[in-house]
Amino acid sequence: MRREDTALMALALAEARRAVATGDVPVGAVVVDRDGVVLGTGRNEREATGDPLAHAEVVALRAAAETRGAWRLDDCTLVVTLEPCVMCAGAVLAARIPRLVFGAWDDKAGAVGSVLDVIRDRRVPHEVEVVAGVAADECAALLTGFFAERR
Protein backbone atom coordinates (compact mmCIF):
# COMPACT_ATOMS: atom_id res chain seq x y z
CA MET A 1 0.00 0.00 0.00
CA ARG A 2 1.19 3.50 -0.84
CA ARG A 3 0.67 6.54 1.38
CA GLU A 4 -1.53 8.20 -1.22
CA ASP A 5 -3.90 5.19 -1.30
CA THR A 6 -5.49 6.32 1.96
CA ALA A 7 -6.02 9.88 0.69
CA LEU A 8 -7.49 8.57 -2.56
CA MET A 9 -9.79 6.24 -0.63
CA ALA A 10 -11.06 9.29 1.27
CA LEU A 11 -12.08 10.78 -2.10
CA ALA A 12 -13.78 7.53 -3.08
CA LEU A 13 -15.62 7.47 0.27
CA ALA A 14 -16.84 11.03 -0.34
CA GLU A 15 -18.26 9.87 -3.68
CA ALA A 16 -19.88 6.88 -1.97
CA ARG A 17 -21.60 9.13 0.56
CA ARG A 18 -23.09 11.18 -2.30
CA ALA A 19 -24.78 8.04 -3.66
CA VAL A 20 -26.99 7.79 -0.59
CA ALA A 21 -28.91 10.94 -1.62
CA THR A 22 -30.29 9.12 -4.67
CA GLY A 23 -30.97 5.85 -2.85
CA ASP A 24 -28.01 4.17 -4.50
CA VAL A 25 -25.77 1.71 -2.68
CA PRO A 26 -22.89 3.84 -1.32
CA VAL A 27 -19.93 2.79 -3.43
CA GLY A 28 -17.48 5.36 -4.76
CA ALA A 29 -14.51 5.24 -7.12
CA VAL A 30 -11.65 7.44 -8.30
CA VAL A 31 -9.26 7.02 -11.23
CA VAL A 32 -5.86 8.73 -11.04
CA ASP A 33 -2.95 8.82 -13.46
CA ARG A 34 0.64 7.92 -12.54
CA ASP A 35 1.18 11.43 -11.15
CA GLY A 36 -1.86 11.19 -8.88
CA VAL A 37 -3.98 13.56 -10.98
CA VAL A 38 -7.67 12.67 -10.70
CA LEU A 39 -9.00 11.83 -14.17
CA GLY A 40 -12.44 10.62 -13.15
CA THR A 41 -14.71 9.95 -10.21
CA GLY A 42 -17.86 7.94 -9.89
CA ARG A 43 -20.45 6.60 -7.54
CA ASN A 44 -23.22 4.09 -7.95
CA GLU A 45 -25.94 5.70 -10.06
CA ARG A 46 -28.23 2.81 -10.95
CA GLU A 47 -31.19 4.22 -9.02
CA ALA A 48 -30.45 7.79 -10.08
CA THR A 49 -30.15 7.00 -13.80
CA GLY A 50 -31.96 3.70 -14.30
CA ASP A 51 -28.79 2.39 -15.93
CA PRO A 52 -27.93 -1.15 -14.78
CA LEU A 53 -24.29 -0.58 -15.73
CA ALA A 54 -23.89 2.57 -13.62
CA HIS A 55 -21.65 1.02 -10.99
CA ALA A 56 -19.15 3.40 -9.40
CA GLU A 57 -16.19 1.82 -11.19
CA VAL A 58 -17.78 2.02 -14.64
CA VAL A 59 -18.83 5.64 -14.08
CA ALA A 60 -15.29 6.56 -12.95
CA LEU A 61 -13.62 4.68 -15.81
CA ARG A 62 -15.90 6.37 -18.37
CA ALA A 63 -15.12 9.78 -16.88
CA ALA A 64 -11.37 9.08 -16.93
CA ALA A 65 -11.49 7.89 -20.55
CA GLU A 66 -13.41 11.02 -21.51
CA THR A 67 -10.89 13.24 -19.70
CA ARG A 68 -8.02 11.47 -21.38
CA GLY A 69 -9.70 11.20 -24.77
CA ALA A 70 -8.80 7.52 -24.98
CA TRP A 71 -10.12 4.25 -23.58
CA ARG A 72 -6.70 2.87 -22.65
CA LEU A 73 -5.93 3.78 -19.03
CA ASP A 74 -2.75 1.74 -18.81
CA ASP A 75 -0.91 4.08 -16.45
CA CYS A 76 -3.77 4.65 -14.00
CA THR A 77 -4.96 3.41 -10.64
CA LEU A 78 -8.60 2.73 -9.82
CA VAL A 79 -9.53 3.21 -6.16
CA VAL A 80 -12.95 1.90 -5.09
CA THR A 81 -14.64 1.49 -1.73
CA LEU A 82 -15.93 -2.05 -2.40
CA GLU A 83 -14.36 -5.07 -4.07
CA PRO A 84 -15.46 -4.98 -7.73
CA CYS A 85 -18.09 -7.36 -9.08
CA VAL A 86 -17.57 -9.47 -12.21
CA MET A 87 -18.72 -6.68 -14.55
CA CYS A 88 -16.47 -4.11 -12.92
CA ALA A 89 -13.49 -6.47 -12.77
CA GLY A 90 -13.97 -6.98 -16.50
CA ALA A 91 -14.10 -3.21 -17.02
CA VAL A 92 -10.80 -2.85 -15.15
CA LEU A 93 -9.23 -5.39 -17.50
CA ALA A 94 -10.82 -3.83 -20.60
CA ALA A 95 -9.47 -0.38 -19.67
CA ARG A 96 -6.02 -1.91 -19.07
CA ILE A 97 -5.87 -0.55 -15.52
CA PRO A 98 -2.58 -1.82 -14.01
CA ARG A 99 -3.39 -1.10 -10.36
CA LEU A 100 -6.58 -1.60 -8.36
CA VAL A 101 -7.06 -0.46 -4.76
CA PHE A 102 -10.23 -1.34 -2.88
CA GLY A 103 -11.62 -1.04 0.62
CA ALA A 104 -14.21 -3.54 1.82
CA TRP A 105 -14.49 -7.13 0.64
CA ASP A 106 -17.75 -8.21 -1.01
CA ASP A 107 -18.48 -11.74 0.21
CA LYS A 108 -21.57 -11.99 -2.00
CA ALA A 109 -20.49 -10.67 -5.39
CA GLY A 110 -16.78 -9.84 -5.22
CA ALA A 111 -14.67 -10.82 -8.21
CA VAL A 112 -11.20 -9.91 -6.95
CA GLY A 113 -10.63 -12.71 -4.49
CA SER A 114 -13.62 -13.24 -2.22
CA VAL A 115 -16.10 -15.11 -4.45
CA LEU A 116 -14.19 -15.15 -7.75
CA ASP A 117 -10.85 -13.75 -8.85
CA VAL A 118 -11.37 -12.51 -12.39
CA ILE A 119 -8.56 -9.97 -12.10
CA ARG A 120 -5.80 -12.48 -11.32
CA ASP A 121 -7.04 -15.38 -13.42
CA ARG A 122 -4.00 -16.85 -15.19
CA ARG A 123 -5.91 -17.00 -18.46
CA VAL A 124 -6.25 -13.22 -18.55
CA PRO A 125 -3.36 -11.64 -20.47
CA HIS A 126 -3.38 -8.40 -18.47
CA GLU A 127 -1.67 -8.17 -15.06
CA VAL A 128 -3.20 -6.02 -12.34
CA GLU A 129 -1.61 -5.18 -8.99
CA VAL A 130 -4.31 -5.48 -6.32
CA VAL A 131 -4.22 -3.67 -2.97
CA ALA A 132 -7.13 -4.76 -0.77
CA GLY A 133 -8.43 -3.55 2.57
CA VAL A 134 -7.59 0.17 2.43
CA ALA A 135 -9.88 1.86 4.99
CA ALA A 136 -11.86 -1.40 4.94
CA ASP A 137 -13.66 -0.79 8.23
CA GLU A 138 -14.89 2.66 7.18
CA CYS A 139 -15.95 1.40 3.75
CA ALA A 140 -17.80 -1.57 5.25
CA ALA A 141 -19.47 0.57 7.94
CA LEU A 142 -20.90 2.90 5.28
CA LEU A 143 -22.47 -0.06 3.48
CA THR A 144 -23.68 -1.74 6.67
CA GLY A 145 -25.33 1.48 7.84
CA PHE A 146 -27.00 2.00 4.47
CA PHE A 147 -28.55 -1.48 4.43
CA ALA A 148 -29.51 -1.36 8.13
CA GLU A 149 -31.61 1.74 7.46
CA ARG A 150 -33.49 -0.07 4.71
CA ARG A 151 -34.42 -3.13 6.76
C-alpha positions as CSV (number, residue, x, y, z in Angstrom):
1,M,0.0,0.0,0.0
2,R,1.2,3.5,-0.8
3,R,0.7,6.5,1.4
4,E,-1.5,8.2,-1.2
5,D,-3.9,5.2,-1.3
6,T,-5.5,6.3,2.0
7,A,-6.0,9.9,0.7
8,L,-7.5,8.6,-2.6
9,M,-9.8,6.2,-0.6
10,A,-11.1,9.3,1.3
11,L,-12.1,10.8,-2.1
12,A,-13.8,7.5,-3.1
13,L,-15.6,7.5,0.3
14,A,-16.8,11.0,-0.3
15,E,-18.3,9.9,-3.7
16,A,-19.9,6.9,-2.0
17,R,-21.6,9.1,0.6
18,R,-23.1,11.2,-2.3
19,A,-24.8,8.0,-3.7
20,V,-27.0,7.8,-0.6
21,A,-28.9,10.9,-1.6
22,T,-30.3,9.1,-4.7
23,G,-31.0,5.9,-2.9
24,D,-28.0,4.2,-4.5
25,V,-25.8,1.7,-2.7
26,P,-22.9,3.8,-1.3
27,V,-19.9,2.8,-3.4
28,G,-17.5,5.4,-4.8
29,A,-14.5,5.2,-7.1
30,V,-11.6,7.4,-8.3
31,V,-9.3,7.0,-11.2
32,V,-5.9,8.7,-11.0
33,D,-2.9,8.8,-13.5
34,R,0.6,7.9,-12.5
35,D,1.2,11.4,-11.2
36,G,-1.9,11.2,-8.9
37,V,-4.0,13.6,-11.0
38,V,-7.7,12.7,-10.7
39,L,-9.0,11.8,-14.2
40,G,-12.4,10.6,-13.2
41,T,-14.7,9.9,-10.2
42,G,-17.9,7.9,-9.9
43,R,-20.4,6.6,-7.5
44,N,-23.2,4.1,-7.9
45,E,-25.9,5.7,-10.1
46,R,-28.2,2.8,-11.0
47,E,-31.2,4.2,-9.0
48,A,-30.4,7.8,-10.1
49,T,-30.1,7.0,-13.8
50,G,-32.0,3.7,-14.3
51,D,-28.8,2.4,-15.9
52,P,-27.9,-1.2,-14.8
53,L,-24.3,-0.6,-15.7
54,A,-23.9,2.6,-13.6
55,H,-21.7,1.0,-11.0
56,A,-19.1,3.4,-9.4
57,E,-16.2,1.8,-11.2
58,V,-17.8,2.0,-14.6
59,V,-18.8,5.6,-14.1
60,A,-15.3,6.6,-13.0
61,L,-13.6,4.7,-15.8
62,R,-15.9,6.4,-18.4
63,A,-15.1,9.8,-16.9
64,A,-11.4,9.1,-16.9
65,A,-11.5,7.9,-20.5
66,E,-13.4,11.0,-21.5
67,T,-10.9,13.2,-19.7
68,R,-8.0,11.5,-21.4
69,G,-9.7,11.2,-24.8
70,A,-8.8,7.5,-25.0
71,W,-10.1,4.3,-23.6
72,R,-6.7,2.9,-22.6
73,L,-5.9,3.8,-19.0
74,D,-2.7,1.7,-18.8
75,D,-0.9,4.1,-16.4
76,C,-3.8,4.6,-14.0
77,T,-5.0,3.4,-10.6
78,L,-8.6,2.7,-9.8
79,V,-9.5,3.2,-6.2
80,V,-12.9,1.9,-5.1
81,T,-14.6,1.5,-1.7
82,L,-15.9,-2.1,-2.4
83,E,-14.4,-5.1,-4.1
84,P,-15.5,-5.0,-7.7
85,C,-18.1,-7.4,-9.1
86,V,-17.6,-9.5,-12.2
87,M,-18.7,-6.7,-14.5
88,C,-16.5,-4.1,-12.9
89,A,-13.5,-6.5,-12.8
90,G,-14.0,-7.0,-16.5
91,A,-14.1,-3.2,-17.0
92,V,-10.8,-2.9,-15.1
93,L,-9.2,-5.4,-17.5
94,A,-10.8,-3.8,-20.6
95,A,-9.5,-0.4,-19.7
96,R,-6.0,-1.9,-19.1
97,I,-5.9,-0.5,-15.5
98,P,-2.6,-1.8,-14.0
99,R,-3.4,-1.1,-10.4
100,L,-6.6,-1.6,-8.4
101,V,-7.1,-0.5,-4.8
102,F,-10.2,-1.3,-2.9
103,G,-11.6,-1.0,0.6
104,A,-14.2,-3.5,1.8
105,W,-14.5,-7.1,0.6
106,D,-17.8,-8.2,-1.0
107,D,-18.5,-11.7,0.2
108,K,-21.6,-12.0,-2.0
109,A,-20.5,-10.7,-5.4
110,G,-16.8,-9.8,-5.2
111,A,-14.7,-10.8,-8.2
112,V,-11.2,-9.9,-7.0
113,G,-10.6,-12.7,-4.5
114,S,-13.6,-13.2,-2.2
115,V,-16.1,-15.1,-4.5
116,L,-14.2,-15.2,-7.7
117,D,-10.8,-13.8,-8.9
118,V,-11.4,-12.5,-12.4
119,I,-8.6,-10.0,-12.1
120,R,-5.8,-12.5,-11.3
121,D,-7.0,-15.4,-13.4
122,R,-4.0,-16.8,-15.2
123,R,-5.9,-17.0,-18.5
124,V,-6.2,-13.2,-18.5
125,P,-3.4,-11.6,-20.5
126,H,-3.4,-8.4,-18.5
127,E,-1.7,-8.2,-15.1
128,V,-3.2,-6.0,-12.3
129,E,-1.6,-5.2,-9.0
130,V,-4.3,-5.5,-6.3
131,V,-4.2,-3.7,-3.0
132,A,-7.1,-4.8,-0.8
133,G,-8.4,-3.6,2.6
134,V,-7.6,0.2,2.4
135,A,-9.9,1.9,5.0
136,A,-11.9,-1.4,4.9
137,D,-13.7,-0.8,8.2
138,E,-14.9,2.7,7.2
139,C,-15.9,1.4,3.7
140,A,-17.8,-1.6,5.3
141,A,-19.5,0.6,7.9
142,L,-20.9,2.9,5.3
143,L,-22.5,-0.1,3.5
144,T,-23.7,-1.7,6.7
145,G,-25.3,1.5,7.8
146,F,-27.0,2.0,4.5
147,F,-28.5,-1.5,4.4
148,A,-29.5,-1.4,8.1
149,E,-31.6,1.7,7.5
150,R,-33.5,-0.1,4.7
151,R,-34.4,-3.1,6.8
